[in-house]
Amino acid sequence: MNDLIKTIKDLDSIISNQSTILFLEEEIREIEVGIHEYEKGIKQSVKFDVIVVVSENSQDTNSPDFLNYEFLKQSLDSVLLNRRYELLETIANTLIEKLLEHNNIEAASVRISKLEIPGISGNLGCLVTKSK
């Protein structure tokens, strides 16, 4: 959680002194990912933390560009749909590019963690952050 707070603060400082941040935190998915032979053909538990900085006009519910929370989940769903990835970094970059297509998203950060790695007691993953 402390890493997530630091990421949010870092994103906020990139954009402006005052921003609205939306997030999807600790979303667990069972997906096929990895370059090792033992990872092929099996699903692994992977945790996603998705954070976006939105523009000030994003709260106008009458705007066609209104950004709701479901957009974060739908973006993740579409990136993972029927695709096997070798690298977590590829998933993160693909998801960020999809998020940044939205007119009201100014920056995004995606943190992905594999939860059950043989020989590692903690999580292993990546964090990618981009702004427009």
LOSE-247409 format. One line per field, with one value per residue: chain; x, y, z of N, C-alpha, C, CB in turn; residue number from 0. Coordinates in steps of 0.02 Angstrom, whole numbers, plus 50000, padded with zeros to 5 digits. Glycine has a CB too. Example, Ala and Ser with C-alpha at 12.3 -4.5 7.8 and 13.67 -1.06 7.14 Angstrom:
<gumis>
chain A; A
npx 50660; 50642
npy 49716; 49888
npz 50390; 50354
capx 50615; 50684
capy 49775; 49947
capz 50390; 50357
cpx 50660; 50645
cpy 49835; 50002
cpz 50390; 50394
cbpx 50565; 50704
cbpy 49776; 49970
cbpz 50452; 50286
n 0; 1
</gumis>
This chain:
<gumis>
chain A; A; A; A; A; A; A; A; A; A; A; A; A; A; A; A; A; A; A; A; A; A; A; A; A; A; A; A; A; A; A; A; A; A; A; A; A; A; A; A; A; A; A; A; A; A; A; A; A; A; A; A; A; A; A; A; A; A; A; A; A; A; A; A; A; A; A; A; A; A; A; A; A; A; A; A; A; A; A; A; A; A; A; A; A; A; A; A; A; A; A; A; A; A; A; A; A; A; A; A; A; A; A; A; A; A; A; A; A; A; A; A; A; A; A; A; A; A; A; A; A; A; A; A; A; A; A; A; A; A; A; A
npx 50041; 50099; 50185; 50092; 50034; 50146; 50166; 50049; 50067; 50183; 50132; 50037; 50118; 50180; 50080; 50000; 49968; 49847; 49747; 49631; 49622; 49592; 49570; 49598; 49619; 49715; 49660; 49632; 49681; 49672; 49786; 49875; 50044; 50216; 50388; 50453; 50465; 50392; 50290; 50208; 50054; 49984; 49883; 49915; 49904; 49883; 49908; 49834; 49860; 49790; 49808; 49748; 49768; 49655; 49581; 49516; 49388; 49330; 49232; 49108; 48960; 48876; 48952; 49016; 49139; 49149; 49224; 49208; 49221; 49211; 49275; 49410; 49412; 49354; 49450; 49560; 49503; 49488; 49621; 49672; 49595; 49582; 49721; 49890; 50027; 50204; 50280; 50259; 50281; 50245; 50107; 50076; 50119; 50037; 49910; 49921; 49935; 49808; 49728; 49772; 49717; 49594; 49511; 49507; 49604; 49757; 49876; 49946; 49970; 50026; 50035; 50093; 50088; 50154; 50089; 50120; 50260; 50375; 50496; 50505; 50454; 50382; 50298; 50321; 50355; 50309; 50312; 50241; 50238; 50162; 50138; 50035
npy 49940; 50064; 50085; 50107; 50228; 50312; 50305; 50367; 50496; 50532; 50530; 50631; 50743; 50753; 50800; 50915; 51038; 51006; 50870; 50745; 50579; 50417; 50245; 50069; 49944; 49805; 49704; 49543; 49423; 49272; 49221; 49173; 49191; 49225; 49176; 49059; 48881; 48808; 48895; 48897; 48856; 48853; 48940; 49086; 49171; 49342; 49508; 49666; 49839; 49986; 50152; 50312; 50480; 50607; 50733; 50895; 50919; 50797; 50759; 50796; 50730; 50736; 50748; 50680; 50625; 50580; 50499; 50348; 50235; 50104; 50102; 50078; 49942; 49884; 49915; 49840; 49712; 49704; 49708; 49590; 49492; 49341; 49324; 49278; 49327; 49354; 49436; 49534; 49669; 49699; 49682; 49786; 49902; 49893; 49905; 50034; 50113; 50093; 50152; 50286; 50327; 50378; 50533; 50608; 50561; 50597; 50544; 50384; 50240; 50077; 49937; 49775; 49616; 49455; 49327; 49201; 49139; 49013; 48979; 49109; 49210; 49326; 49451; 49471; 49582; 49720; 49899; 50024; 50188; 50322; 50478; 50593
npz 50000; 50035; 49926; 49826; 49869; 49859; 49720; 49675; 49727; 49656; 49524; 49534; 49556; 49433; 49350; 49400; 49529; 49584; 49564; 49506; 49552; 49500; 49539; 49520; 49623; 49681; 49599; 49560; 49444; 49350; 49242; 49091; 49085; 49056; 49025; 49048; 49033; 49129; 49153; 49047; 48974; 49093; 49214; 49310; 49467; 49465; 49516; 49492; 49497; 49455; 49410; 49376; 49322; 49306; 49202; 49248; 49194; 49189; 49275; 49234; 49212; 49104; 48993; 48841; 48855; 48984; 49119; 49194; 49334; 49289; 49167; 49192; 49233; 49118; 49023; 49068; 49056; 48915; 48870; 48920; 48862; 48782; 48756; 48773; 48866; 48869; 48950; 49098; 49087; 48956; 48962; 49052; 48980; 48866; 48925; 48982; 48865; 48811; 48912; 48906; 48787; 48815; 48821; 48941; 49026; 49094; 49139; 49182; 49285; 49304; 49402; 49415; 49486; 49506; 49603; 49653; 49646; 49616; 49740; 49785; 49914; 49919; 49818; 49642; 49512; 49404; 49377; 49284; 49222; 49137; 49054; 48959
capx 50000; 50143; 50208; 50036; 50028; 50203; 50152; 49997; 50099; 50227; 50090; 50006; 50168; 50193; 50026; 49985; 49962; 49784; 49721; 49587; 49652; 49548; 49611; 49573; 49673; 49715; 49618; 49667; 49660; 49707; 49805; 49936; 50097; 50283; 50432; 50481; 50427; 50345; 50235; 50168; 49997; 49951; 49864; 49945; 49871; 49919; 49873; 49839; 49843; 49786; 49798; 49747; 49758; 49605; 49575; 49464; 49321; 49309; 49177; 49045; 48926; 48840; 49002; 49027; 49205; 49147; 49263; 49183; 49266; 49206; 49323; 49472; 49401; 49343; 49514; 49598; 49471; 49502; 49692; 49685; 49549; 49606; 49791; 49942; 50085; 50266; 50307; 50214; 50294; 50205; 50038; 50072; 50124; 49977; 49855; 49931; 49918; 49734; 49701; 49789; 49674; 49536; 49524; 49513; 49659; 49819; 49932; 49925; 50021; 50002; 50079; 50071; 50127; 50140; 50079; 50142; 50320; 50415; 50559; 50501; 50400; 50345; 50272; 50369; 50316; 50334; 50273; 50253; 50202; 50169; 50092; 50027
capy 50000; 50122; 50095; 50137; 50298; 50347; 50310; 50418; 50561; 50545; 50547; 50696; 50796; 50759; 50833; 50982; 51042; 50976; 50823; 50692; 50514; 50359; 50185; 50000; 49917; 49735; 49663; 49479; 49386; 49210; 49228; 49140; 49240; 49202; 49152; 48995; 48822; 48788; 48943; 48890; 48811; 48857; 49007; 49110; 49227; 49405; 49565; 49728; 49904; 50033; 50219; 50362; 50551; 50630; 50805; 50925; 50915; 50726; 50747; 50817; 50668; 50747; 50750; 50614; 50601; 50565; 50440; 50315; 50184; 50043; 50107; 50046; 49870; 49865; 49919; 49781; 49654; 49701; 49694; 49520; 49448; 49293; 49335; 49256; 49372; 49327; 49482; 49579; 49736; 49705; 49693; 49853; 49952; 49888; 49934; 50107; 50143; 50092; 50202; 50354; 50344; 50416; 50605; 50639; 50533; 50634; 50500; 50319; 50197; 50008; 49893; 49706; 49571; 49384; 49314; 49134; 49122; 48962; 49001; 49178; 49214; 49388; 49463; 49490; 49615; 49782; 49960; 50067; 50251; 50365; 50535; 50615
capz 50000; 50035; 49858; 49789; 49890; 49828; 49648; 49667; 49739; 49599; 49467; 49547; 49547; 49362; 49315; 49425; 49601; 49606; 49515; 49528; 49537; 49506; 49539; 49528; 49665; 49702; 49556; 49550; 49385; 49334; 49172; 49067; 49073; 49075; 48972; 49068; 49013; 49181; 49155; 48985; 48979; 49158; 49234; 49372; 49501; 49453; 49546; 49455; 49527; 49399; 49437; 49322; 49338; 49259; 49195; 49290; 49163; 49187; 49322; 49203; 49192; 49041; 48940; 48809; 48877; 49055; 49137; 49254; 49361; 49249; 49112; 49213; 49230; 49049; 48988; 49088; 49025; 48843; 48860; 48938; 48826; 48732; 48738; 48819; 48865; 48897; 49000; 49133; 49060; 48895; 48984; 49082; 48928; 48825; 48964; 48987; 48800; 48805; 48958; 48883; 48730; 48841; 48819; 49007; 49066; 49081; 49156; 49209; 49314; 49311; 49440; 49407; 49528; 49509; 49674; 49674; 49609; 49651; 49769; 49808; 49964; 49909; 49751; 49592; 49460; 49373; 49383; 49227; 49227; 49078; 49049; 48889
cpx 50043; 50169; 50154; 50028; 50085; 50191; 50100; 50027; 50145; 50187; 50060; 50056; 50187; 50142; 50015; 49984; 49898; 49756; 49672; 49618; 49600; 49592; 49569; 49629; 49661; 49664; 49657; 49637; 49702; 49722; 49866; 49987; 50164; 50322; 50460; 50435; 50374; 50285; 50188; 50114; 49962; 49933; 49896; 49903; 49914; 49876; 49887; 49819; 49847; 49768; 49798; 49736; 49711; 49602; 49516; 49394; 49294; 49250; 49109; 49010; 48887; 48888; 49008; 49095; 49207; 49183; 49234; 49231; 49267; 49256; 49389; 49467; 49393; 49408; 49558; 49569; 49490; 49575; 49706; 49646; 49585; 49678; 49836; 50001; 50145; 50290; 50253; 50221; 50254; 50132; 50030; 50073; 50063; 49917; 49861; 49914; 49843; 49704; 49713; 49751; 49614; 49555; 49537; 49567; 49724; 49881; 49905; 49985; 49989; 50056; 50050; 50117; 50105; 50139; 50108; 50201; 50359; 50481; 50561; 50442; 50358; 50316; 50329; 50331; 50350; 50286; 50292; 50209; 50215; 50119; 50088; 50076
cpy 50063; 50137; 50127; 50210; 50339; 50356; 50364; 50488; 50580; 50565; 50617; 50753; 50805; 50805; 50905; 50981; 51010; 50933; 50775; 50626; 50460; 50298; 50122; 49964; 49844; 49693; 49600; 49444; 49323; 49212; 49186; 49194; 49209; 49174; 49082; 48937; 48803; 48837; 48935; 48838; 48811; 48931; 49023; 49166; 49290; 49461; 49628; 49787; 49954; 50101; 50268; 50431; 50578; 50706; 50831; 50918; 50844; 50712; 50770; 50755; 50675; 50747; 50681; 50584; 50584; 50499; 50409; 50259; 50120; 50043; 50072; 49970; 49847; 49867; 49859; 49719; 49648; 49685; 49619; 49470; 49406; 49305; 49310; 49303; 49336; 49370; 49524; 49650; 49749; 49718; 49764; 49907; 49952; 49919; 50009; 50141; 50146; 50146; 50273; 50374; 50386; 50490; 50635; 50609; 50567; 50592; 50435; 50282; 50128; 49968; 49823; 49662; 49499; 49365; 49247; 49111; 49069; 48990; 49072; 49185; 49277; 49391; 49484; 49525; 49677; 49839; 50004; 50129; 50292; 50423; 50555; 50669
cpz 50000; 49966; 49815; 49806; 49859; 49754; 49635; 49676; 49681; 49537; 49475; 49536; 49474; 49328; 49338; 49501; 49627; 49550; 49548; 49506; 49549; 49505; 49545; 49562; 49683; 49664; 49538; 49489; 49378; 49259; 49156; 49051; 49093; 49017; 48987; 49047; 49065; 49187; 49095; 48995; 49047; 49173; 49302; 49401; 49493; 49480; 49505; 49499; 49470; 49427; 49378; 49352; 49285; 49258; 49236; 49260; 49160; 49232; 49295; 49176; 49127; 48981; 48908; 48828; 48951; 49068; 49200; 49274; 49320; 49191; 49130; 49208; 49158; 49008; 49004; 49055; 48951; 48828; 48873; 48897; 48774; 48710; 48794; 48811; 48894; 48955; 49033; 49106; 48997; 48913; 49009; 49028; 48882; 48861; 48970; 48921; 48791; 48850; 48932; 48820; 48752; 48846; 48888; 49051; 49045; 49094; 49186; 49236; 49324; 49348; 49436; 49447; 49518; 49582; 49698; 49632; 49648; 49676; 49792; 49855; 49955; 49839; 49706; 49536; 49432; 49386; 49324; 49234; 49165; 49084; 48975; 48873
cbpx 49953; 50201; 50229; 49971; 50030; 50268; 50128; 49939; 50138; 50270; 50034; 49979; 50231; 50192; 49962; 49918; 49965; 49733; 49779; 49514; 49714; 49495; 49661; 49552; 49680; 49701; 49597; 49661; 49665; 49665; 49818; 49922; 50084; 50278; 50490; 50493; 50474; 50381; 50263; 50213; 50019; 49996; 49787; 50018; 49859; 49934; 49894; 49795; 49891; 49733; 49853; 49691; 49826; 49536; 49567; 49479; 49324; 49366; 49191; 49057; 48880; 48801; 49070; 49024; 49258; 49073; 49338; 49112; 49246; 49136; 49335; 49490; 49340; 49291; 49551; 49598; 49394; 49484; 49735; 49670; 49494; 49562; 49804; 49962; 50070; 50320; 50359; 50229; 50368; 50211; 50017; 50129; 50186; 49962; 49854; 50004; 49951; 49706; 49733; 49863; 49650; 49513; 49465; 49448; 49664; 49822; 49982; 49889; 50048; 49986; 50086; 50070; 50120; 50193; 50007; 50084; 50363; 50428; 50613; 50494; 50429; 50389; 50216; 50409; 50250; 50345; 50285; 50238; 50223; 50158; 50115; 49955
cbpy 50000; 50112; 50028; 50099; 50304; 50308; 50243; 50407; 50561; 50484; 50496; 50699; 50780; 50689; 50794; 51008; 51114; 51031; 50784; 50700; 50502; 50357; 50187; 49966; 49959; 49731; 49703; 49433; 49429; 49145; 49302; 49095; 49306; 49151; 49200; 48993; 48763; 48785; 49014; 48870; 48742; 48829; 49014; 49133; 49211; 49414; 49574; 49726; 49924; 50010; 50238; 50346; 50592; 50601; 50825; 50998; 50944; 50681; 50782; 50870; 50646; 50812; 50774; 50622; 50652; 50561; 50457; 50286; 50167; 50035; 50180; 50067; 49850; 49911; 49984; 49774; 49660; 49768; 49737; 49510; 49489; 49295; 49410; 49181; 49436; 49322; 49527; 49578; 49746; 49642; 49642; 49864; 49940; 49814; 49902; 50123; 50103; 50023; 50194; 50358; 50281; 50389; 50641; 50632; 50455; 50697; 50535; 50277; 50225; 49975; 49917; 49685; 49591; 49341; 49316; 49084; 49185; 48902; 48991; 49228; 49213; 49449; 49516; 49429; 49634; 49772; 49997; 50030; 50290; 50326; 50596; 50639
cbpz 50060; 50084; 49827; 49804; 49967; 49840; 49621; 49717; 49805; 49584; 49459; 49618; 49588; 49329; 49324; 49396; 49624; 49625; 49483; 49500; 49581; 49448; 49596; 49458; 49729; 49776; 49491; 49613; 49321; 49353; 49155; 49005; 49112; 49128; 48963; 49144; 49000; 49249; 49156; 48925; 48965; 49215; 49238; 49359; 49576; 49376; 49620; 49391; 49588; 49345; 49489; 49272; 49342; 49276; 49121; 49301; 49093; 49205; 49387; 49147; 49247; 49044; 48967; 48732; 48861; 49080; 49148; 49242; 49432; 49222; 49093; 49286; 49272; 49017; 49006; 49165; 49031; 48810; 48906; 49011; 48793; 48672; 48724; 48806; 48905; 48843; 48969; 49209; 49046; 48851; 49039; 49131; 48887; 48807; 49034; 49007; 48743; 48824; 49027; 48870; 48694; 48910; 48788; 49042; 49056; 49125; 49205; 49155; 49381; 49242; 49516; 49332; 49602; 49468; 49690; 49667; 49596; 49605; 49720; 49747; 50034; 49921; 49753; 49565; 49487; 49297; 49451; 49160; 49291; 49013; 49093; 48877
n 0; 1; 2; 3; 4; 5; 6; 7; 8; 9; 10; 11; 12; 13; 14; 15; 16; 17; 18; 19; 20; 21; 22; 23; 24; 25; 26; 27; 28; 29; 30; 31; 32; 33; 34; 35; 36; 37; 38; 39; 40; 41; 42; 43; 44; 45; 46; 47; 48; 49; 50; 51; 52; 53; 54; 55; 56; 57; 58; 59; 60; 61; 62; 63; 64; 65; 66; 67; 68; 69; 70; 71; 72; 73; 74; 75; 76; 77; 78; 79; 80; 81; 82; 83; 84; 85; 86; 87; 88; 89; 90; 91; 92; 93; 94; 95; 96; 97; 98; 99; 100; 101; 102; 103; 104; 105; 106; 107; 108; 109; 110; 111; 112; 113; 114; 115; 116; 117; 118; 119; 120; 121; 122; 123; 124; 125; 126; 127; 128; 129; 130; 131
</gumis>
